[in-house]
Amino acid sequence: MKDPFDLTGRVAMVTGASSGLGRHFAIVLARAGAKVVVAARRSEPLQSLAEEIRSLGGEAIAVSLDVTDHDSARAAVETADVGSGLDILVNNAGVALTKAALAVSEDEWDFVVDTNLKGVFLVAQEAARRMKERGRGGSIVNIASILGIRVAARVPAYAASKAGVVQLTKALALELSRDSIRVNALCPGYIETDLNTEFFQSEPGKALIGRIPLRRLGRADELDGALLLLCSDAGSFITGSELVVDGGHVISSL
């Protein structure tokens, strides 16, 4: 029997792949057999990632992408859609801003919302058009956050943008279902990375960990199963869902 999580023969595009979770997701999809198109604004780390994937026996190409620019989104998706065509999109590109609501400038608000929400829409729109033209469906996974479901202080633009991603996911899933294009949101909780290690060693960081029911941070690899479920035939009847991977954080008591 064929492994339902196997992505051999599929083409997957990952945005925001130059670092962090995007980089990790690209490697996970490549290990599952997909040909991966890694996309971001920074070309040097993308080339390094593509070379690493190829050294592991996978297939990868790197493309430049500014998700807030429609022409850039179109060009990147056109590159990803060559050959057998694009099957999977992981909309991961995003930025964060930690600042009190009354201190957020209009430019800062626009930067976060344009990247996290408008960018998701532009790339998903272009990918869905290609998938529809190919006529064999596909999977779009938008990386949201538990902050799109619950809220925390000092992240108004980020929380609003991620809540928008969750609702956009459902709207796209409804419209695209007749074309066999599944659209889902993956909502990670607090995942340990090199960028946040110092914070989580501080007293405020330790206090936050204490409010997670499992009493620990998540690891990047603990998102792998959810990602592969949504990208593969194993999740063929899942669309319009928000899949939370957070150690129980969103169900914790107030």
Secondary structure, DSSP 4 states (H G I P E B T S, - for coil): ---TT--TT-EEEEESTTSHHHHHHHHHHHHTT-EEEEEES-HHHHHHHHHHHHHTT-EEEEEE--TT-HHHHHHHHHHHTSTT---EEEE---------GGG--HHHHHHHHIIIIIHHHHHHHHHHHHHHHHTS-EEEEEE--GGGTS--TT-HHHHHHHHHHHHHHHHHHHHHGGGTEEEEEEEE--B--TTTHHHHTSHHHHHHHHTSTTSS-B-GGGGHHHHHHHHSGGGTT--S-EEEESTTGGGS--
